[in-house]
Amino acid sequence: MNVGVCKVRFQIPANQSLKGKRRVIASMAQRIRNRFGVAIAEVADNDSWQMATLGIACVSGSVRHADEVLDNVIAYIERSREDVVVLDVEQETISGF
């Protein structure tokens, strides 16, 4: 079993409130869950209304597949949300459970 984990930190420059940020995060997280079948949650920057950090996890039988899924999620975030600027991505695959 292999677990791919990813942390994506991004900015929402046009956002003006925590309510607006939560709307963006909830919409993005639901679309990513539905499209890629991964676990996703906001893991940091909870009180900042223009910054967000999402944690994403994928379980797979193959390291290559786990990496591919996470790469596709990151690409999806970058191309599908014009109101979001990706600042940092950390990705790792843990294998051998």
N, CA, C and O of each residue as an XYZ file, in Angstrom:
388
protein
N       0.844     -1.173      0.000
C       0.000      0.000      0.000
C       0.892      1.241      0.000
O       1.907      1.290      0.695
N       0.502      2.231     -0.782
C       1.242      3.484     -0.909
C       0.308      4.652     -0.625
O      -0.839      4.673     -1.071
N       0.814      5.612      0.117
C       0.028      6.794      0.461
C       0.746      8.016     -0.081
O       1.881      8.302      0.300
N       0.079      8.734     -0.972
C       0.605      9.987     -1.485
C      -0.009     11.129     -0.699
O      -1.229     11.201     -0.545
N       0.830     12.016     -0.203
C       0.344     13.177      0.539
C       0.893     14.445     -0.094
O       2.005     14.476     -0.622
N       0.087     15.477     -0.025
C       0.450     16.724     -0.673
C      -0.098     17.889      0.144
O      -1.222     17.835      0.643
N       0.696     18.931      0.274
C       0.246     20.155      0.931
C       0.376     21.281     -0.084
O       1.459     21.532     -0.614
N      -0.741     21.959     -0.351
C      -0.763     23.041     -1.324
C      -1.125     24.331     -0.591
O      -2.187     24.426      0.023
N      -0.245     25.311     -0.658
C      -0.508     26.622     -0.046
C      -0.792     27.597     -1.170
O      -0.047     27.673     -2.148
N      -1.868     28.337     -1.023
C      -2.218     29.290     -2.070
C      -2.841     30.551     -1.501
O      -3.241     30.613     -0.339
N      -2.908     31.550     -2.361
C      -3.469     32.848     -2.015
C      -4.728     33.074     -2.839
O      -4.820     32.663     -3.995
N      -5.690     33.736     -2.218
C      -6.920     34.138     -2.907
C      -6.938     35.672     -2.853
O      -7.585     36.243     -1.976
N      -6.239     36.348     -3.774
C      -6.004     37.786     -3.665
C      -7.266     38.660     -3.663
O      -7.283     39.696     -2.998
N      -8.285     38.283     -4.365
C      -9.482     39.125     -4.463
C     -10.468     38.897     -3.317
O     -11.481     39.591     -3.223
N     -10.179     37.940     -2.459
C     -11.105     37.607     -1.380
C     -11.100     38.683     -0.303
O     -10.061     39.277     -0.016
N     -12.268     38.933      0.294
C     -12.395     39.998      1.280
C     -12.903     39.539      2.642
O     -13.068     40.371      3.534
N     -13.158     38.236      2.839
C     -13.690     37.780      4.125
C     -13.430     36.288      4.326
O     -13.147     35.560      3.374
N     -13.532     35.848      5.581
C     -13.409     34.413      5.864
C     -14.556     33.635      5.227
O     -14.379     32.499      4.786
N     -15.727     34.251      5.185
C     -16.881     33.595      4.556
C     -16.616     33.346      3.068
O     -16.930     32.273      2.554
N     -16.046     34.319      2.388
C     -15.698     34.158      0.980
C     -14.641     33.093      0.781
O     -14.713     32.305     -0.161
N     -13.648     33.068      1.676
C     -12.595     32.054      1.597
C     -13.189     30.660      1.776
O     -12.864     29.742      1.023
N     -14.051     30.502      2.761
C     -14.654     29.189      3.011
C     -15.494     28.721      1.828
O     -15.560     27.525      1.543
N     -16.130     29.656      1.147
C     -16.917     29.312     -0.034
C     -15.995     28.777     -1.136
O     -16.309     27.775     -1.779
N     -14.861     29.446     -1.349
C     -13.885     29.008     -2.363
C     -13.326     27.638     -1.998
O     -13.264     26.746     -2.844
N     -12.918     27.465     -0.734
C     -12.318     26.204     -0.271
C     -13.320     25.054     -0.381
O     -12.979     23.980     -0.877
N     -14.554     25.276      0.079
C     -15.563     24.207      0.042
C     -15.858     23.777     -1.386
O     -15.960     22.584     -1.670
N     -15.996     24.742     -2.282
C     -16.268     24.432     -3.689
C     -15.108     23.653     -4.312
O     -15.312     22.639     -4.980
N     -13.903     24.141     -4.084
C     -12.715     23.498     -4.651
C     -12.558     22.081     -4.086
O     -12.318     21.139     -4.841
N     -12.691     21.927     -2.781
C     -12.511     20.617     -2.145
C     -13.535     19.610     -2.652
O     -13.188     18.462     -2.928
N     -14.779     20.023     -2.775
C     -15.816     19.103     -3.253
C     -15.562     18.656     -4.686
O     -15.726     17.481     -5.014
N     -15.164     19.587     -5.534
C     -14.870     19.228     -6.935
C     -13.687     18.275     -7.026
O     -13.702     17.334     -7.819
N     -12.667     18.516     -6.217
C     -11.482     17.655     -6.232
C     -11.831     16.262     -5.701
O     -11.406     15.259     -6.276
N     -12.594     16.192     -4.621
C     -13.032     14.885     -4.093
C     -13.792     14.098     -5.150
O     -13.515     12.921     -5.382
N     -14.754     14.758     -5.787
C     -15.586     14.088     -6.780
C     -14.789     13.641     -8.003
O     -15.014     12.553     -8.533
N     -13.872     14.470     -8.440
C     -13.146     14.190     -9.676
C     -12.008     13.179     -9.496
O     -11.772     12.347    -10.372
N     -11.301     13.252     -8.354
C     -10.087     12.448     -8.179
C     -10.179     11.373     -7.099
O      -9.300     10.514     -7.022
N     -11.214     11.394     -6.266
C     -11.372     10.391     -5.219
C     -10.309     10.448     -4.139
O      -9.891      9.408     -3.630
N      -9.867     11.629     -3.784
C      -8.852     11.815     -2.749
C      -9.494     12.391     -1.494
O     -10.621     12.885     -1.525
N      -8.758     12.320     -0.393
C      -9.170     12.997      0.832
C      -8.544     14.386      0.806
O      -7.379     14.536      0.436
N      -9.311     15.402      1.196
C      -8.806     16.769      1.152
C      -9.413     17.573      2.290
O     -10.595     17.434      2.605
N      -8.578     18.425      2.910
C      -9.049     19.265      4.015
C      -8.155     20.492      4.129
O      -6.990     20.465      3.731
N      -8.712     21.562      4.677
C      -7.912     22.736      4.988
C      -7.107     22.413      6.244
O      -7.681     22.022      7.260
N      -5.773     22.573      6.186
C      -4.918     22.142      7.284
C      -4.142     23.270      7.956
O      -3.505     23.045      8.985
N      -4.181     24.474      7.398
C      -3.470     25.610      7.994
C      -4.057     26.907      7.442
O      -4.877     26.897      6.525
N      -3.621     28.013      8.018
C      -4.074     29.348      7.606
C      -5.582     29.514      7.779
O      -6.222     30.218      6.998
N      -6.149     28.874      8.792
C      -7.602     28.876      8.979
C      -8.179     30.259      9.238
O      -9.308     30.534      8.831
N      -7.438     31.133      9.903
C      -7.966     32.452     10.247
C      -7.543     33.548      9.275
O      -7.922     34.706      9.446
N      -6.782     33.203      8.283
C      -6.359     34.174      7.273
C      -7.351     34.154      6.123
O      -7.634     33.088      5.577
N      -7.884     35.306      5.742
C      -8.929     35.322      4.725
C      -8.417     35.368      3.290
O      -9.211     35.269      2.354
N      -7.097     35.518      3.095
C      -6.567     35.475      1.732
C      -5.572     34.345      1.495
O      -5.104     34.163      0.371
N      -5.244     33.588      2.533
C      -4.313     32.470      2.413
C      -5.020     31.178      2.820
O      -5.896     31.182      3.684
N      -4.629     30.078      2.188
C      -5.197     28.777      2.536
C      -4.154     27.696      2.281
O      -3.317     27.814      1.386
N      -4.222     26.653      3.079
C      -3.369     25.488      2.879
C      -4.252     24.256      2.925
O      -4.961     24.015      3.902
N      -4.197     23.480      1.848
C      -4.977     22.252      1.762
C      -4.048     21.052      1.877
O      -2.957     21.043      1.307
N      -4.487     20.045      2.616
C      -3.802     18.765      2.681
C      -4.592     17.773      1.841
O      -5.817     17.698      1.942
N      -3.892     17.021      1.020
C      -4.532     16.083      0.099
C      -3.844     14.725      0.265
O      -2.617     14.649      0.339
N      -4.646     13.648      0.323
C      -4.079     12.307      0.479
C      -4.724     11.340     -0.506
O      -5.914     11.431     -0.810
N      -3.906     10.414     -0.996
C      -4.352      9.409     -1.961
C      -3.735      8.067     -1.572
O      -2.532      7.985     -1.323
N      -4.539      7.034     -1.521
C      -4.042      5.683     -1.238
C      -4.094      4.881     -2.532
O      -5.096      4.903     -3.247
N      -3.002      4.171     -2.829
C      -2.922      3.429     -4.091
C      -2.038      2.203     -3.921
O      -1.246      2.113     -2.983
N      -2.187      1.276     -4.832
C      -1.332      0.102     -4.856
C       0.003      0.367     -5.522
O       0.902     -0.472     -5.476
N       0.138      1.539     -6.145
C       1.342      1.863     -6.907
C       1.834      3.266     -6.552
O       1.045      4.209     -6.481
N       3.139      3.396     -6.331
C       3.733      4.709     -6.063
C       3.498      5.627     -7.250
O       3.150      6.796     -7.077
N       3.683      5.109     -8.438
C       3.516      5.900     -9.655
C       2.091      6.443     -9.770
O       1.893      7.608    -10.115
N       1.105      5.603     -9.482
C      -0.288      6.032     -9.572
C      -0.595      7.111     -8.529
O      -1.266      8.094     -8.842
N      -0.114      6.940     -7.301
C      -0.341      7.941     -6.255
C       0.263      9.286     -6.653
O      -0.370     10.329     -6.485
N       1.488      9.262     -7.183
C       2.131     10.497     -7.641
C       1.363     11.139     -8.790
O       1.201     12.359     -8.829
N       0.893     10.319     -9.724
C       0.114     10.817    -10.868
C      -1.167     11.505    -10.423
O      -1.509     12.581    -10.913
N      -1.871     10.876     -9.492
C      -3.126     11.451     -8.997
C      -2.864     12.815     -8.365
O      -3.575     13.777     -8.656
N      -1.855     12.906     -7.508
C      -1.553     14.174     -6.843
C      -1.082     15.226     -7.836
O      -1.447     16.394     -7.711
N      -0.279     14.835     -8.817
C       0.140     15.773     -9.866
C      -1.070     16.318    -10.623
O      -1.129     17.505    -10.943
N      -2.038     15.436    -10.905
C      -3.254     15.860    -11.604
C      -4.103     16.797    -10.752
O      -4.708     17.731    -11.277
N      -4.153     16.557     -9.453
C      -4.908     17.444     -8.553
C      -4.276     18.834     -8.556
O      -4.982     19.837     -8.661
N      -2.966     18.896     -8.442
C      -2.267     20.183     -8.434
C      -2.487     20.926     -9.743
O      -2.769     22.124     -9.736
N      -2.361     20.229    -10.858
C      -2.599     20.848    -12.166
C      -4.037     21.351    -12.276
O      -4.282     22.422    -12.831
N      -4.975     20.584    -11.753
C      -6.384     20.976    -11.778
C      -6.605     22.267    -10.995
O      -7.312     23.162    -11.457
N      -6.004     22.364     -9.818
C      -6.131     23.585     -9.009
C      -5.572     24.777     -9.771
O      -6.196     25.838     -9.810
N      -4.405     24.613    -10.376
C      -3.752     25.722    -11.074
C      -4.515     26.185    -12.305
O      -4.525     27.378    -12.608
N      -5.159     25.260    -13.024
C      -5.815     25.664    -14.266
C      -7.303     25.982    -14.104
O      -7.865     26.711    -14.922
N      -7.944     25.454    -13.075
C      -9.395     25.622    -12.980
C      -9.809     26.819    -12.136
O     -10.955     27.260    -12.229
N      -8.930     27.346    -11.333
C      -9.286     28.461    -10.460
C      -8.439     29.674    -10.801
O      -7.273     29.749    -10.411
N      -9.008     30.609    -11.514
C      -8.278     31.823    -11.877
C      -8.142     32.767    -10.688
O      -7.289     33.655    -10.700
N      -8.979     32.585     -9.652
C      -8.940     33.449     -8.479
C      -7.953     32.956     -7.421
O      -7.872     33.532     -6.336
N      -7.203     31.895     -7.726
C      -6.277     31.289     -6.772
C      -4.866     31.314     -7.354
O      -4.659     30.985     -8.522
N      -3.886     31.714     -6.515
C      -2.479     31.706     -6.912
C      -1.747     30.691     -6.045
O      -1.621     30.884     -4.836
N      -1.268     29.618     -6.649
C      -0.543     28.578     -5.912
C       0.839     29.120     -5.553
O       1.591     29.548     -6.429
N       1.168     29.099     -4.261
C       2.438     29.628     -3.778
C       3.462     28.538     -3.505
O       4.650     28.727     -3.765
N       3.013     27.394     -2.981
C       3.943     26.352     -2.582
C       3.260     24.990     -2.633
O       2.082     24.862     -2.298
N       4.006     23.983     -3.052
C       3.488     22.609     -3.087
C       4.551     21.697     -2.490
O       5.713     21.741     -2.895
N       4.149     20.869     -1.524
C       5.019     19.838     -0.963
C       4.332     18.502     -1.202
O       3.161     18.324     -0.865
N       5.074     17.560     -1.789
C       4.467     16.272     -2.137
C       5.402     15.145     -1.748
O       6.618     15.238     -1.912
N       4.809     14.073     -1.226
C       5.592     12.917     -0.792
C       4.750     11.659     -0.940
O       3.530     11.697     -0.781
N       5.400     10.556     -1.241
C       4.707      9.267     -1.283
C       5.378      8.335     -0.276
O       6.596      8.157     -0.285
N       4.569      7.757      0.576
C       5.040      6.841      1.606
C       4.618      5.442      1.188
O       3.443      5.215      0.900
N       5.551      4.503      1.149
C       5.201      3.156      0.700
C       5.663      2.113      1.701
O       6.486      2.377      2.577
N       5.104      0.914      1.541
C       5.549     -0.207      2.341
C       4.742     -0.480      3.597
O       5.282     -1.021      4.562
N       3.487     -0.128      3.612
C       2.666     -0.416      4.801
C       2.296     -1.872      4.834
O       1.608     -2.314      5.754
